[in-house]
Amino acid sequence: MRQMDRRRFLHSAAGAAAGLFSLQGLSAAIQTATTPYQRPRLKITKVSTAVVGGSLHARIYTDQGIFGQGEAVDAISGAVPIIESFRGHLIGRDPLNVDAIWERIRTAGIFAGAQAGQYITALTAVEIALWDIAGKATGLPIYQLLGGKMRDRVRMYCDSGTNNRKDPNAQKFISQIIDMGFTAAKIDIDDANDPARFDRVNWTANNQEIDNMVDKVAFMRESLPKHIELAVDMHGRYDLGTAKRMAKELEPFRLLWLEEPVPPENVDAMRDVRQSTHTPICAGENLFLRHGFRQLLEKQAVDIIMPDIQKCGGLLEGRKIADMAHTYYIPMAPHAQASPIGTMATCHMMVAIPNALVVEWHWGHPASRHEQWKVYVKEGDILQKGYIYVTDKPGIGVEMNDEAVRKMQRPGQKWFDT
Ligand code: MG
């Protein structure tokens, strides 16, 4: 090659290489800025919260006008500043990487209580808001992102407003259960104010207390049509001996389940109760994450698990817990105190899992609470004759009626960004 040609060749080769390099750079830039969903990559810009009654609502905003809403319940005391502490893990991130964000926040909190309690409840609200964004960004309902739909509707059970024959309003509440089309109901039988109790602190029930509890179940079983199943909650108060006696005494009533007959933290005691009776035992509303359910399942301490999906870690965590339970042939009946937003989110998970049994509905009493349920979301009352039909709209698919819900706040509380 002549000197001049050689110089020209080298020059053009360098130019081609530079061109190639810019193309790679451009390609990388496009990869970073776009998603497979035919839209630019989303970035989280802001997180805000509002507490309404027993619910903590989190809103997560993005740079493209899409925002998601998630709800947490029960263990929400002090959860607002915990969510604020998550900001560094959220702002600027791609909200569609839901599980990666969730895992990053969870593992970052190992020394901050991220094994259970308020930390996980706060993370739950964030997780559900991220799924709402993911659904809205992809145009899909959340159930589709959790594996797709196995059923169109979720069976609900009514938390009963009454539990005894001396209640003057008993017939009203029993009629409500029947007229609203429920196929299952639940009563509480633990009674801190039972005059038969000898001690305000110790929870060993005497014969009279046992009789009083059994009579509540007998009254409800007599009053409800046979096709309406009955579950009974002892709220994790009693000692092991009382729990075993009650489970045995209640066997003739063929309960849907007996819930938390002993406190939740001693799995061996729960297993003792289960092994002593034919009454199905149910627990889990005070456990968190897969880790909280591992021993309960491994030791086969229950017949039914009942995580609260607004508390246990979120929708995908709920699905993972359900899948663990499914390998033991154990169904899931989530505890639920949430508004229609959280309840519909739970239903997205419940239509996607094989071992879905029933979900709690806790808004029938007092009457003012029922009225709140009906106006909480713009879609109106999502409960239809004892079932909730999961919506096909993107994300959770129900939108908070801000004007109505804001009136339910106690005065002086923060309302999202205001
Ligand atoms: Mg309970």
Boltz pocket constraint, residues with backbone or C-beta under 6 A from the ligand:
constraints:
  - pocket:
      binder: B
      contacts: [[A, 233], [A, 235], [A, 259], [A, 260], [A, 285], [A, 335]]
      max_distance: 6.0
